[in-house]
């Protein structure tokens, strides 16, 4: 089974380029353009790692990290 990665990035070009490169390298990729959606996907889909942009329209990268670390189901996912 391929490793599942989650990309949370507001810039479409950056997110799509990262997603396409990771897919080409054999990863399963989930992506979100807002922080809340990223947190939701991390909780529901349990990726192997999360790549987070710093400047998102709703909540920023450091807050996403704090929320993931506070949740027992996501605290051990590398960010």
mmCIF file of the N, C-alpha and C atoms, coordinates in Angstrom:
data_MODEL
# 
_entry.id   MODEL 
# 
loop_
_atom_site.group_PDB 
_atom_site.id 
_atom_site.type_symbol 
_atom_site.label_atom_id 
_atom_site.label_alt_id 
_atom_site.label_comp_id 
_atom_site.label_asym_id 
_atom_site.label_entity_id 
_atom_site.label_seq_id 
_atom_site.pdbx_PDB_ins_code 
_atom_site.Cartn_x 
_atom_site.Cartn_y 
_atom_site.Cartn_z 
_atom_site.occupancy 
_atom_site.B_iso_or_equiv 
_atom_site.pdbx_formal_charge 
_atom_site.auth_seq_id 
_atom_site.auth_comp_id 
_atom_site.auth_asym_id 
_atom_site.auth_atom_id 
_atom_site.pdbx_PDB_model_num 
ATOM 1   N N  . UNK A 1 1  ? 0.843   -1.191 0.000  1.00 0.00 ? 1  UNK A N  1 
ATOM 2   C CA . UNK A 1 1  ? 0.000   0.000  0.000  1.00 0.00 ? 1  UNK A CA 1 
ATOM 3   C C  . UNK A 1 1  ? 0.885   1.250  0.000  1.00 0.00 ? 1  UNK A C  1 
ATOM 4   N N  . UNK A 1 2  ? 0.518   2.234  -0.785 1.00 0.00 ? 2  UNK A N  1 
ATOM 5   C CA . UNK A 1 2  ? 1.282   3.477  -0.858 1.00 0.00 ? 2  UNK A CA 1 
ATOM 6   C C  . UNK A 1 2  ? 1.066   4.330  0.379  1.00 0.00 ? 2  UNK A C  1 
ATOM 7   N N  . UNK A 1 3  ? 2.087   5.093  0.720  1.00 0.00 ? 3  UNK A N  1 
ATOM 8   C CA . UNK A 1 3  ? 1.933   6.023  1.827  1.00 0.00 ? 3  UNK A CA 1 
ATOM 9   C C  . UNK A 1 3  ? 0.995   7.138  1.406  1.00 0.00 ? 3  UNK A C  1 
ATOM 10  N N  . UNK A 1 4  ? 0.175   7.596  2.344  1.00 0.00 ? 4  UNK A N  1 
ATOM 11  C CA . UNK A 1 4  ? -0.806  8.645  2.099  1.00 0.00 ? 4  UNK A CA 1 
ATOM 12  C C  . UNK A 1 4  ? -0.296  9.949  2.697  1.00 0.00 ? 4  UNK A C  1 
ATOM 13  N N  . UNK A 1 5  ? -0.200  10.979 1.884  1.00 0.00 ? 5  UNK A N  1 
ATOM 14  C CA . UNK A 1 5  ? 0.236   12.294 2.328  1.00 0.00 ? 5  UNK A CA 1 
ATOM 15  C C  . UNK A 1 5  ? -0.893  13.293 2.162  1.00 0.00 ? 5  UNK A C  1 
ATOM 16  N N  . UNK A 1 6  ? -0.938  14.263 3.057  1.00 0.00 ? 6  UNK A N  1 
ATOM 17  C CA . UNK A 1 6  ? -1.915  15.342 2.989  1.00 0.00 ? 6  UNK A CA 1 
ATOM 18  C C  . UNK A 1 6  ? -1.172  16.651 2.796  1.00 0.00 ? 6  UNK A C  1 
ATOM 19  N N  . UNK A 1 7  ? -1.560  17.406 1.770  1.00 0.00 ? 7  UNK A N  1 
ATOM 20  C CA . UNK A 1 7  ? -1.005  18.729 1.516  1.00 0.00 ? 7  UNK A CA 1 
ATOM 21  C C  . UNK A 1 7  ? -2.074  19.755 1.845  1.00 0.00 ? 7  UNK A C  1 
ATOM 22  N N  . UNK A 1 8  ? -1.725  20.724 2.703  1.00 0.00 ? 8  UNK A N  1 
ATOM 23  C CA . UNK A 1 8  ? -2.640  21.818 3.033  1.00 0.00 ? 8  UNK A CA 1 
ATOM 24  C C  . UNK A 1 8  ? -1.948  23.108 2.602  1.00 0.00 ? 8  UNK A C  1 
ATOM 25  N N  . UNK A 1 9  ? -2.415  23.684 1.498  1.00 0.00 ? 9  UNK A N  1 
ATOM 26  C CA . UNK A 1 9  ? -1.766  24.856 0.909  1.00 0.00 ? 9  UNK A CA 1 
ATOM 27  C C  . UNK A 1 9  ? -2.789  25.670 0.132  1.00 0.00 ? 9  UNK A C  1 
ATOM 28  N N  . UNK A 1 10 ? -2.812  26.976 0.374  1.00 0.00 ? 10 UNK A N  1 
ATOM 29  C CA . UNK A 1 10 ? -3.791  27.840 -0.284 1.00 0.00 ? 10 UNK A CA 1 
ATOM 30  C C  . UNK A 1 10 ? -3.449  28.138 -1.738 1.00 0.00 ? 10 UNK A C  1 
ATOM 31  N N  . UNK A 1 11 ? -2.190  28.182 -2.081 1.00 0.00 ? 11 UNK A N  1 
ATOM 32  C CA . UNK A 1 11 ? -1.761  28.524 -3.438 1.00 0.00 ? 11 UNK A CA 1 
ATOM 33  C C  . UNK A 1 11 ? -1.984  27.312 -4.350 1.00 0.00 ? 11 UNK A C  1 
ATOM 34  N N  . UNK A 1 12 ? -2.927  27.452 -5.274 1.00 0.00 ? 12 UNK A N  1 
ATOM 35  C CA . UNK A 1 12 ? -3.278  26.329 -6.149 1.00 0.00 ? 12 UNK A CA 1 
ATOM 36  C C  . UNK A 1 12 ? -2.074  25.795 -6.911 1.00 0.00 ? 12 UNK A C  1 
ATOM 37  N N  . UNK A 1 13 ? -1.259  26.680 -7.463 1.00 0.00 ? 13 UNK A N  1 
ATOM 38  C CA . UNK A 1 13 ? -0.121  26.241 -8.271 1.00 0.00 ? 13 UNK A CA 1 
ATOM 39  C C  . UNK A 1 13 ? 0.865   25.430 -7.439 1.00 0.00 ? 13 UNK A C  1 
ATOM 40  N N  . UNK A 1 14 ? 1.155   25.891 -6.236 1.00 0.00 ? 14 UNK A N  1 
ATOM 41  C CA . UNK A 1 14 ? 2.087   25.178 -5.347 1.00 0.00 ? 14 UNK A CA 1 
ATOM 42  C C  . UNK A 1 14 ? 1.505   23.832 -4.948 1.00 0.00 ? 14 UNK A C  1 
ATOM 43  N N  . UNK A 1 15 ? 0.232   23.832 -4.547 1.00 0.00 ? 15 UNK A N  1 
ATOM 44  C CA . UNK A 1 15 ? -0.421  22.594 -4.109 1.00 0.00 ? 15 UNK A CA 1 
ATOM 45  C C  . UNK A 1 15 ? -0.470  21.568 -5.237 1.00 0.00 ? 15 UNK A C  1 
ATOM 46  N N  . UNK A 1 16 ? -0.853  22.010 -6.427 1.00 0.00 ? 16 UNK A N  1 
ATOM 47  C CA . UNK A 1 16 ? -0.972  21.094 -7.560 1.00 0.00 ? 16 UNK A CA 1 
ATOM 48  C C  . UNK A 1 16 ? 0.393   20.561 -7.985 1.00 0.00 ? 16 UNK A C  1 
ATOM 49  N N  . UNK A 1 17 ? 1.391   21.416 -8.010 1.00 0.00 ? 17 UNK A N  1 
ATOM 50  C CA . UNK A 1 17 ? 2.733   20.968 -8.376 1.00 0.00 ? 17 UNK A CA 1 
ATOM 51  C C  . UNK A 1 17 ? 3.261   19.938 -7.374 1.00 0.00 ? 17 UNK A C  1 
ATOM 52  N N  . UNK A 1 18 ? 3.084   20.215 -6.085 1.00 0.00 ? 18 UNK A N  1 
ATOM 53  C CA . UNK A 1 18 ? 3.523   19.261 -5.051 1.00 0.00 ? 18 UNK A CA 1 
ATOM 54  C C  . UNK A 1 18 ? 2.741   17.958 -5.164 1.00 0.00 ? 18 UNK A C  1 
ATOM 55  N N  . UNK A 1 19 ? 1.428   18.070 -5.336 1.00 0.00 ? 19 UNK A N  1 
ATOM 56  C CA . UNK A 1 19 ? 0.584   16.874 -5.460 1.00 0.00 ? 19 UNK A CA 1 
ATOM 57  C C  . UNK A 1 19 ? 1.022   16.012 -6.640 1.00 0.00 ? 19 UNK A C  1 
ATOM 58  N N  . UNK A 1 20 ? 1.195   16.637 -7.799 1.00 0.00 ? 20 UNK A N  1 
ATOM 59  C CA . UNK A 1 20 ? 1.573   15.881 -8.994 1.00 0.00 ? 20 UNK A CA 1 
ATOM 60  C C  . UNK A 1 20 ? 2.942   15.214 -8.842 1.00 0.00 ? 20 UNK A C  1 
ATOM 61  N N  . UNK A 1 21 ? 3.895   15.916 -8.238 1.00 0.00 ? 21 UNK A N  1 
ATOM 62  C CA . UNK A 1 21 ? 5.227   15.339 -8.030 1.00 0.00 ? 21 UNK A CA 1 
ATOM 63  C C  . UNK A 1 21 ? 5.165   14.146 -7.077 1.00 0.00 ? 21 UNK A C  1 
ATOM 64  N N  . UNK A 1 22 ? 4.370   14.277 -6.030 1.00 0.00 ? 22 UNK A N  1 
ATOM 65  C CA . UNK A 1 22 ? 4.267   13.172 -5.067 1.00 0.00 ? 22 UNK A CA 1 
ATOM 66  C C  . UNK A 1 22 ? 3.535   11.977 -5.661 1.00 0.00 ? 22 UNK A C  1 
ATOM 67  N N  . UNK A 1 23 ? 2.491   12.237 -6.428 1.00 0.00 ? 23 UNK A N  1 
ATOM 68  C CA . UNK A 1 23 ? 1.785   11.133 -7.094 1.00 0.00 ? 23 UNK A CA 1 
ATOM 69  C C  . UNK A 1 23 ? 2.729   10.411 -8.050 1.00 0.00 ? 23 UNK A C  1 
ATOM 70  N N  . UNK A 1 24 ? 3.525   11.169 -8.803 1.00 0.00 ? 24 UNK A N  1 
ATOM 71  C CA . UNK A 1 24 ? 4.486   10.572 -9.734 1.00 0.00 ? 24 UNK A CA 1 
ATOM 72  C C  . UNK A 1 24 ? 5.532   9.731  -9.007 1.00 0.00 ? 24 UNK A C  1 
ATOM 73  N N  . UNK A 1 25 ? 5.764   10.062 -7.729 1.00 0.00 ? 25 UNK A N  1 
ATOM 74  C CA . UNK A 1 25 ? 6.720   9.302  -6.918 1.00 0.00 ? 25 UNK A CA 1 
ATOM 75  C C  . UNK A 1 25 ? 6.071   8.130  -6.199 1.00 0.00 ? 25 UNK A C  1 
ATOM 76  N N  . UNK A 1 26 ? 4.782   7.908  -6.445 1.00 0.00 ? 26 UNK A N  1 
ATOM 77  C CA . UNK A 1 26 ? 4.119   6.734  -5.898 1.00 0.00 ? 26 UNK A CA 1 
ATOM 78  C C  . UNK A 1 26 ? 3.300   6.943  -4.644 1.00 0.00 ? 26 UNK A C  1 
ATOM 79  N N  . UNK A 1 27 ? 3.126   8.182  -4.205 1.00 0.00 ? 27 UNK A N  1 
ATOM 80  C CA . UNK A 1 27 ? 2.338   8.451  -3.007 1.00 0.00 ? 27 UNK A CA 1 
ATOM 81  C C  . UNK A 1 27 ? 0.865   8.616  -3.341 1.00 0.00 ? 27 UNK A C  1 
ATOM 82  N N  . UNK A 1 28 ? 0.023   8.274  -2.395 1.00 0.00 ? 28 UNK A N  1 
ATOM 83  C CA . UNK A 1 28 ? -1.388  8.642  -2.456 1.00 0.00 ? 28 UNK A CA 1 
ATOM 84  C C  . UNK A 1 28 ? -1.462  10.031 -1.828 1.00 0.00 ? 28 UNK A C  1 
ATOM 85  N N  . UNK A 1 29 ? -2.131  10.978 -2.475 1.00 0.00 ? 29 UNK A N  1 
ATOM 86  C CA . UNK A 1 29 ? -2.113  12.355 -2.004 1.00 0.00 ? 29 UNK A CA 1 
ATOM 87  C C  . UNK A 1 29 ? -3.530  12.876 -1.804 1.00 0.00 ? 29 UNK A C  1 
ATOM 88  N N  . UNK A 1 30 ? -3.747  13.449 -0.631 1.00 0.00 ? 30 UNK A N  1 
ATOM 89  C CA . UNK A 1 30 ? -4.957  14.205 -0.320 1.00 0.00 ? 30 UNK A CA 1 
ATOM 90  C C  . UNK A 1 30 ? -4.546  15.667 -0.309 1.00 0.00 ? 30 UNK A C  1 
ATOM 91  N N  . UNK A 1 31 ? -5.464  16.565 -0.662 1.00 0.00 ? 31 UNK A N  1 
ATOM 92  C CA . UNK A 1 31 ? -5.075  17.969 -0.578 1.00 0.00 ? 31 UNK A CA 1 
ATOM 93  C C  . UNK A 1 31 ? -6.253  18.841 -0.175 1.00 0.00 ? 31 UNK A C  1 
ATOM 94  N N  . UNK A 1 32 ? -5.914  19.958 0.462  1.00 0.00 ? 32 UNK A N  1 
ATOM 95  C CA . UNK A 1 32 ? -6.894  20.934 0.929  1.00 0.00 ? 32 UNK A CA 1 
ATOM 96  C C  . UNK A 1 32 ? -6.325  22.323 0.734  1.00 0.00 ? 32 UNK A C  1 
ATOM 97  N N  . UNK A 1 33 ? -7.215  23.288 0.448  1.00 0.00 ? 33 UNK A N  1 
ATOM 98  C CA . UNK A 1 33 ? -6.756  24.665 0.269  1.00 0.00 ? 33 UNK A CA 1 
ATOM 99  C C  . UNK A 1 33 ? -7.076  25.568 1.453  1.00 0.00 ? 33 UNK A C  1 
ATOM 100 N N  . UNK A 1 34 ? -7.722  25.020 2.475  1.00 0.00 ? 34 UNK A N  1 
ATOM 101 C CA . UNK A 1 34 ? -7.976  25.760 3.715  1.00 0.00 ? 34 UNK A CA 1 
ATOM 102 C C  . UNK A 1 34 ? -7.645  24.871 4.900  1.00 0.00 ? 34 UNK A C  1 
ATOM 103 N N  . UNK A 1 35 ? -7.288  25.493 6.009  1.00 0.00 ? 35 UNK A N  1 
ATOM 104 C CA . UNK A 1 35 ? -6.836  24.769 7.185  1.00 0.00 ? 35 UNK A CA 1 
ATOM 105 C C  . UNK A 1 35 ? -7.863  23.846 7.807  1.00 0.00 ? 35 UNK A C  1 
ATOM 106 N N  . UNK A 1 36 ? -9.097  24.310 7.928  1.00 0.00 ? 36 UNK A N  1 
ATOM 107 C CA . UNK A 1 36 ? -10.137 23.479 8.556  1.00 0.00 ? 36 UNK A CA 1 
ATOM 108 C C  . UNK A 1 36 ? -10.362 22.194 7.765  1.00 0.00 ? 36 UNK A C  1 
ATOM 109 N N  . UNK A 1 37 ? -10.360 22.297 6.457  1.00 0.00 ? 37 UNK A N  1 
ATOM 110 C CA . UNK A 1 37 ? -10.514 21.116 5.621  1.00 0.00 ? 37 UNK A CA 1 
ATOM 111 C C  . UNK A 1 37 ? -9.325  20.173 5.832  1.00 0.00 ? 37 UNK A C  1 
ATOM 112 N N  . UNK A 1 38 ? -8.126  20.736 5.965  1.00 0.00 ? 38 UNK A N  1 
ATOM 113 C CA . UNK A 1 38 ? -6.948  19.922 6.212  1.00 0.00 ? 38 UNK A CA 1 
ATOM 114 C C  . UNK A 1 38 ? -7.026  19.164 7.530  1.00 0.00 ? 38 UNK A C  1 
ATOM 115 N N  . UNK A 1 39 ? -7.458  19.846 8.590  1.00 0.00 ? 39 UNK A N  1 
ATOM 116 C CA . UNK A 1 39 ? -7.618  19.195 9.894  1.00 0.00 ? 39 UNK A CA 1 
ATOM 117 C C  . UNK A 1 39 ? -8.653  18.075 9.792  1.00 0.00 ? 39 UNK A C  1 
ATOM 118 N N  . UNK A 1 40 ? -9.761  18.364 9.122  1.00 0.00 ? 40 UNK A N  1 
ATOM 119 C CA . UNK A 1 40 ? -10.818 17.361 8.935  1.00 0.00 ? 40 UNK A CA 1 
ATOM 120 C C  . UNK A 1 40 ? -10.275 16.133 8.208  1.00 0.00 ? 40 UNK A C  1 
ATOM 121 N N  . UNK A 1 41 ? -9.561  16.360 7.099  1.00 0.00 ? 41 UNK A N  1 
ATOM 122 C CA . UNK A 1 41 ? -9.007  15.237 6.344  1.00 0.00 ? 41 UNK A CA 1 
ATOM 123 C C  . UNK A 1 41 ? -7.995  14.448 7.165  1.00 0.00 ? 41 UNK A C  1 
ATOM 124 N N  . UNK A 1 42 ? -7.179  15.132 7.941  1.00 0.00 ? 42 UNK A N  1 
ATOM 125 C CA . UNK A 1 42 ? -6.207  14.435 8.791  1.00 0.00 ? 42 UNK A CA 1 
ATOM 126 C C  . UNK A 1 42 ? -6.921  13.545 9.806  1.00 0.00 ? 42 UNK A C  1 
ATOM 127 N N  . UNK A 1 43 ? -7.984  14.038 10.397 1.00 0.00 ? 43 UNK A N  1 
ATOM 128 C CA . UNK A 1 43 ? -8.732  13.265 11.384 1.00 0.00 ? 43 UNK A CA 1 
ATOM 129 C C  . UNK A 1 43 ? -9.427  12.065 10.743 1.00 0.00 ? 43 UNK A C  1 
ATOM 130 N N  . UNK A 1 44 ? -10.026 12.269 9.579  1.00 0.00 ? 44 UNK A N  1 
ATOM 131 C CA . UNK A 1 44 ? -10.825 11.223 8.941  1.00 0.00 ? 44 UNK A CA 1 
ATOM 132 C C  . UNK A 1 44 ? -10.010 10.215 8.139  1.00 0.00 ? 44 UNK A C  1 
ATOM 133 N N  . UNK A 1 45 ? -8.970  10.683 7.459  1.00 0.00 ? 45 UNK A N  1 
ATOM 134 C CA . UNK A 1 45 ? -8.243  9.817  6.534  1.00 0.00 ? 45 UNK A CA 1 
ATOM 135 C C  . UNK A 1 45 ? -6.906  9.325  7.074  1.00 0.00 ? 45 UNK A C  1 
ATOM 136 N N  . UNK A 1 46 ? -6.430  9.878  8.186  1.00 0.00 ? 46 UNK A N  1 
ATOM 137 C CA . UNK A 1 46 ? -5.216  9.414  8.850  1.00 0.00 ? 46 UNK A CA 1 
ATOM 138 C C  . UNK A 1 46 ? -4.031  9.273  7.891  1.00 0.00 ? 46 UNK A C  1 
ATOM 139 N N  . UNK A 1 47 ? -3.568  10.392 7.316  1.00 0.00 ? 47 UNK A N  1 
ATOM 140 C CA . UNK A 1 47 ? -2.412  10.304 6.413  1.00 0.00 ? 47 UNK A CA 1 
ATOM 141 C C  . UNK A 1 47 ? -1.156  9.910  7.181  1.00 0.00 ? 47 UNK A C  1 
ATOM 142 N N  . UNK A 1 48 ? -0.144  9.481  6.437  1.00 0.00 ? 48 UNK A N  1 
ATOM 143 C CA . UNK A 1 48 ? 1.136   9.119  7.038  1.00 0.00 ? 48 UNK A CA 1 
ATOM 144 C C  . UNK A 1 48 ? 1.961   10.352 7.388  1.00 0.00 ? 48 UNK A C  1 
ATOM 145 N N  . UNK A 1 49 ? 1.683   11.473 6.703  1.00 0.00 ? 49 UNK A N  1 
ATOM 146 C CA . UNK A 1 49 ? 2.366   12.738 6.978  1.00 0.00 ? 49 UNK A CA 1 
ATOM 147 C C  . UNK A 1 49 ? 1.515   13.878 6.412  1.00 0.00 ? 49 UNK A C  1 
ATOM 148 N N  . UNK A 1 50 ? 1.735   15.080 6.963  1.00 0.00 ? 50 UNK A N  1 
ATOM 149 C CA . UNK A 1 50 ? 1.002   16.271 6.520  1.00 0.00 ? 50 UNK A CA 1 
ATOM 150 C C  . UNK A 1 50 ? 2.013   17.355 6.168  1.00 0.00 ? 50 UNK A C  1 
ATOM 151 N N  . UNK A 1 51 ? 1.847   17.951 5.001  1.00 0.00 ? 51 UNK A N  1 
ATOM 152 C CA . UNK A 1 51 ? 2.637   19.105 4.569  1.00 0.00 ? 51 UNK A CA 1 
ATOM 153 C C  . UNK A 1 51 ? 1.716   20.314 4.675  1.00 0.00 ? 51 UNK A C  1 
ATOM 154 N N  . UNK A 1 52 ? 2.124   21.308 5.465  1.00 0.00 ? 52 UNK A N  1 
ATOM 155 C CA . UNK A 1 52 ? 1.229   22.436 5.757  1.00 0.00 ? 52 UNK A CA 1 
ATOM 156 C C  . UNK A 1 52 ? 1.870   23.756 5.360  1.00 0.00 ? 52 UNK A C  1 
ATOM 157 N N  . UNK A 1 53 ? 1.112   24.569 4.620  1.00 0.00 ? 53 UNK A N  1 
ATOM 158 C CA . UNK A 1 53 ? 1.530   25.939 4.332  1.00 0.00 ? 53 UNK A CA 1 
ATOM 159 C C  . UNK A 1 53 ? 1.348   26.798 5.574  1.00 0.00 ? 53 UNK A C  1 
ATOM 160 N N  . UNK A 1 54 ? 2.093   27.861 5.656  1.00 0.00 ? 54 UNK A N  1 
ATOM 161 C CA . UNK A 1 54 ? 2.016   28.728 6.835  1.00 0.00 ? 54 UNK A CA 1 
ATOM 162 C C  . UNK A 1 54 ? 0.847   29.700 6.780  1.00 0.00 ? 54 UNK A C  1 
ATOM 163 N N  . UNK A 1 55 ? 0.544   30.219 5.599  1.00 0.00 ? 55 UNK A N  1 
ATOM 164 C CA . UNK A 1 55 ? -0.442  31.285 5.456  1.00 0.00 ? 55 UNK A CA 1 
ATOM 165 C C  . UNK A 1 55 ? -1.679  30.752 4.740  1.00 0.00 ? 55 UNK A C  1 
ATOM 166 N N  . UNK A 1 56 ? -2.675  30.366 5.523  1.00 0.00 ? 56 UNK A N  1 
ATOM 167 C CA . UNK A 1 56 ? -3.916  29.849 4.974  1.00 0.00 ? 56 UNK A CA 1 
ATOM 168 C C  . UNK A 1 56 ? -5.049  30.835 5.277  1.00 0.00 ? 56 UNK A C  1 
ATOM 169 N N  . UNK A 1 57 ? -6.131  30.796 4.507  1.00 0.00 ? 57 UNK A N  1 
ATOM 170 C CA . UNK A 1 57 ? -7.164  31.811 4.678  1.00 0.00 ? 57 UNK A CA 1 
ATOM 171 C C  . UNK A 1 57 ? -7.953  31.733 5.983  1.00 0.00 ? 57 UNK A C  1 
ATOM 172 N N  . UNK A 1 58 ? -8.024  30.573 6.606  1.00 0.00 ? 58 UNK A N  1 
ATOM 173 C CA . UNK A 1 58 ? -8.844  30.470 7.812  1.00 0.00 ? 58 UNK A CA 1 
ATOM 174 C C  . UNK A 1 58 ? -8.011  30.287 9.079  1.00 0.00 ? 58 UNK A C  1 
ATOM 175 N N  . UNK A 1 59 ? -7.175  29.282 9.114  1.00 0.00 ? 59 UNK A N  1 
ATOM 176 C CA . UNK A 1 59 ? -6.268  29.094 10.248 1.00 0.00 ? 59 UNK A CA 1 
ATOM 177 C C  . UNK A 1 59 ? -4.872  28.852 9.692  1.00 0.00 ? 59 UNK A C  1 
ATOM 178 N N  . UNK A 1 60 ? -3.866  29.323 10.395 1.00 0.00 ? 60 UNK A N  1 
ATOM 179 C CA . UNK A 1 60 ? -2.499  29.227 9.868  1.00 0.00 ? 60 UNK A CA 1 
ATOM 180 C C  . UNK A 1 60 ? -1.851  27.884 10.213 1.00 0.00 ? 60 UNK A C  1 
ATOM 181 N N  . UNK A 1 61 ? -0.705  27.640 9.602  1.00 0.00 ? 61 UNK A N  1 
ATOM 182 C CA . UNK A 1 61 ? 0.015   26.386 9.790  1.00 0.00 ? 61 UNK A CA 1 
ATOM 183 C C  . UNK A 1 61 ? 0.314   26.038 11.234 1.00 0.00 ? 61 UNK A C  1 
ATOM 184 N N  . UNK A 1 62 ? 0.850   26.997 12.043 1.00 0.00 ? 62 UNK A N  1 
ATOM 185 C CA . UNK A 1 62 ? 1.119   26.669 13.440 1.00 0.00 ? 62 UNK A CA 1 
ATOM 186 C C  . UNK A 1 62 ? -0.135  26.253 14.222 1.00 0.00 ? 62 UNK A C  1 
ATOM 187 N N  . UNK A 1 63 ? -1.271  26.872 13.911 1.00 0.00 ? 63 UNK A N  1 
ATOM 188 C CA . UNK A 1 63 ? -2.507  26.492 14.612 1.00 0.00 ? 63 UNK A CA 1 
ATOM 189 C C  . UNK A 1 63 ? -2.949  25.092 14.179 1.00 0.00 ? 63 UNK A C  1 
ATOM 190 N N  . UNK A 1 64 ? -2.799  24.782 12.899 1.00 0.00 ? 64 UNK A N  1 
ATOM 191 C CA . UNK A 1 64 ? -3.121  23.430 12.440 1.00 0.00 ? 64 UNK A CA 1 
ATOM 192 C C  . UNK A 1 64 ? -2.265  22.419 13.200 1.00 0.00 ? 64 UNK A C  1 
ATOM 193 N N  . UNK A 1 65 ? -0.979  22.700 13.329 1.00 0.00 ? 65 UNK A N  1 
ATOM 194 C CA . UNK A 1 65 ? -0.088  21.806 14.067 1.00 0.00 ? 65 UNK A CA 1 
ATOM 195 C C  . UNK A 1 65 ? -0.567  21.629 15.506 1.00 0.00 ? 65 UNK A C  1 
ATOM 196 N N  . UNK A 1 66 ? -0.918  22.730 16.174 1.00 0.00 ? 66 UNK A N  1 
ATOM 197 C CA . UNK A 1 66 ? -1.410  22.627 17.559 1.00 0.00 ? 66 UNK A CA 1 
ATOM 198 C C  . UNK A 1 66 ? -2.677  21.782 17.644 1.00 0.00 ? 66 UNK A C  1 
ATOM 199 N N  . UNK A 1 67 ? -3.592  21.977 16.698 1.00 0.00 ? 67 UNK A N  1 
ATOM 200 C CA . UNK A 1 67 ? -4.842  21.203 16.725 1.00 0.00 ? 67 UNK A CA 1 
ATOM 201 C C  . UNK A 1 67 ? -4.582  19.719 16.474 1.00 0.00 ? 67 UNK A C  1 
ATOM 202 N N  . UNK A 1 68 ? -3.690  19.416 15.547 1.00 0.00 ? 68 UNK A N  1 
ATOM 203 C CA . UNK A 1 68 ? -3.379  18.009 15.284 1.00 0.00 ? 68 UNK A CA 1 
ATOM 204 C C  . UNK A 1 68 ? -2.687  17.370 16.483 1.00 0.00 ? 68 UNK A C  1 
ATOM 205 N N  . UNK A 1 69 ? -1.812  18.104 17.149 1.00 0.00 ? 69 UNK A N  1 
ATOM 206 C CA . UNK A 1 69 ? -1.110  17.570 18.327 1.00 0.00 ? 69 UNK A CA 1 
ATOM 207 C C  . UNK A 1 69 ? -2.046  17.398 19.526 1.00 0.00 ? 69 UNK A C  1 
ATOM 208 N N  . UNK A 1 70 ? -3.110  18.193 19.598 1.00 0.00 ? 70 UNK A N  1 
ATOM 209 C CA . UNK A 1 70 ? -4.051  18.112 20.709 1.00 0.00 ? 70 UNK A CA 1 
ATOM 210 C C  . UNK A 1 70 ? -5.029  16.956 20.552 1.00 0.00 ? 70 UNK A C  1 
ATOM 211 N N  . UNK A 1 71 ? -5.141  16.402 19.369 1.00 0.00 ? 71 UNK A N  1 
ATOM 212 C CA . UNK A 1 71 ? -6.104  15.340 19.101 1.00 0.00 ? 71 UNK A CA 1 
ATOM 213 C C  . UNK A 1 71 ? -5.395  13.987 19.186 1.00 0.00 ? 71 UNK A C  1 
ATOM 214 N N  . UNK A 1 72 ? -5.854  13.095 20.049 1.00 0.00 ? 72 UNK A N  1 
ATOM 215 C CA . UNK A 1 72 ? -5.200  11.786 20.191 1.00 0.00 ? 72 UNK A CA 1 
ATOM 216 C C  . UNK A 1 72 ? -5.118  10.993 18.879 1.00 0.00 ? 72 UNK A C  1 
ATOM 217 N N  . UNK A 1 73 ? -6.073  11.196 17.976 1.00 0.00 ? 73 UNK A N  1 
ATOM 218 C CA . UNK A 1 73 ? -6.080  10.419 16.731 1.00 0.00 ? 73 UNK A CA 1 
ATOM 219 C C  . UNK A 1 73 ? -5.099  10.957 15.686 1.00 0.00 ? 73 UNK A C  1 
ATOM 220 N N  . UNK A 1 74 ? -4.581  12.189 15.889 1.00 0.00 ? 74 UNK A N  1 
ATOM 221 C CA . UNK A 1 74 ? -3.659  12.777 14.899 1.00 0.00 ? 74 UNK A CA 1 
ATOM 222 C C  . UNK A 1 74 ? -2.341  13.214 15.492 1.00 0.00 ? 74 UNK A C  1 
ATOM 223 N N  . UNK A 1 75 ? -2.164  13.087 16.795 1.00 0.00 ? 75 UNK A N  1 
ATOM 224 C CA . UNK A 1 75 ? -0.977  13.646 17.443 1.00 0.00 ? 75 UNK A CA 1 
ATOM 225 C C  . UNK A 1 75 ? 0.340   13.042 16.979 1.00 0.00 ? 75 UNK A C  1 
ATOM 226 N N  . UNK A 1 76 ? 0.324   11.825 16.500 1.00 0.00 ? 76 UNK A N  1 
ATOM 227 C CA . UNK A 1 76 ? 1.578   11.175 16.093 1.00 0.00 ? 76 UNK A CA 1 
ATOM 228 C C  . UNK A 1 76 ? 1.873   11.269 14.596 1.00 0.00 ? 76 UNK A C  1 
ATOM 229 N N  . UNK A 1 77 ? 1.004   11.944 13.854 1.00 0.00 ? 77 UNK A N  1 
ATOM 230 C CA . UNK A 1 77 ? 1.238   12.126 12.419 1.00 0.00 ? 77 UNK A CA 1 
ATOM 231 C C  . UNK A 1 77 ? 2.334   13.169 12.232 1.00 0.00 ? 77 UNK A C  1 
ATOM 232 N N  . UNK A 1 78 ? 3.397   12.851 11.503 1.00 0.00 ? 78 UNK A N  1 
ATOM 233 C CA . UNK A 1 78 ? 4.436   13.853 11.251 1.00 0.00 ? 78 UNK A CA 1 
ATOM 234 C C  . UNK A 1 78 ? 3.884   15.032 10.427 1.00 0.00 ? 78 UNK A C  1 
ATOM 235 N N  . UNK A 1 79 ? 4.244   16.226 10.853 1.00 0.00 ? 79 UNK A N  1 
ATOM 236 C CA . UNK A 1 79 ? 3.808   17.445 10.157 1.00 0.00 ? 79 UNK A CA 1 
ATOM 237 C C  . UNK A 1 79 ? 5.046   18.203 9.754  1.00 0.00 ? 79 UNK A C  1 
# 
